[in-house]
Amino acid sequence: MTELKLLKWNLETRKLSSLKDNPRNPRKISKHDAENLQTSLEKFGLADKPICNIDGTIIGGHQRKKILKKMGLKEIEVLIPERELTEKECDELCLRLNRNRGEFDDEILLNEWNVDELFDAGFLTEDLNLESIVPNMIEKEEKPKQKCTLCGQKINKKSKKDSSVNG
């Protein structure tokens, strides 16, 4: 059986000005996501290093570079492969880095995390599938309550057999 040989990556410090944008990078970032990325960078530093080819062409990390430059950094740590990647390899890796994402388990998000923490981390209401996980927490249009014709109190119908008066 042949042994799998993984490509090795080296951590290097490079000047931001030496990093070249890949003109084929298909990703863009919204203002909201850019603000959240900047917050993450300010709080945790560059925990997710940009990936560049040996010549400094960015394969993954264009948005981080743009925000770090705006923040005034001059040098950053980047991951560099042990050998020059071909243009085809760079293109494929660029796509895979931007596409190979899992999806969130909404049930775990909403049961294990405080909603305010999720919003602070950059989630939007539409990112959370609230309707399927917590249907009773979503505001629903209430049916108008009936009133007793004798006393005017609201009637809360529990069932056809068991009606009670709330007062």
C-alpha positions, 0 to 999 in steps of 0.5 A: 500500500502506498503512503499518502503524501500530503502537501506541506505548508510553511508559516512565513511572515510576508509584507502585505504589499508583497501579496498579490490578489488573484484576479480569478478570486470569485469571492466578495464580501458584504459590508456586514460581513466585512465589519464582522471579519474586522471585529474577529481580527481585532479580537482574535488576531489572524487565527486563520492565516491567508494561503499564498503561492510561493510567488505571493499570489493569494489563494485564500484570504483576499478579504482578510488582506484587504481588512488588515491593510485597512487596519494599518498592518504592514506584515502578516503570517501566511501559509506557503506551500513547500513547492510552487503550485500550478495555476490549475492547482491554485484555481482549484484550491481557491474554489475549494477553500471558498466552497468546502464549508459545512453548514450549521446545525440550527438545533445545536446553535439555538440550544447550545448558544445564546442568541445574543452571542450568535448575533455578536458573532455576526449571524443575522436573523435570516441565518438562523432557521428559527421557524423549524427549531423553535416554532413556539418562540416565533410571534404568530398572529393571535386569534381574537379572544371571545368575550362573555356576553354576560360579564364581558370577560375574555374567554380562553378556549382550551377545548370544545368541552372545557372552556374557562373564563380568564379574569 
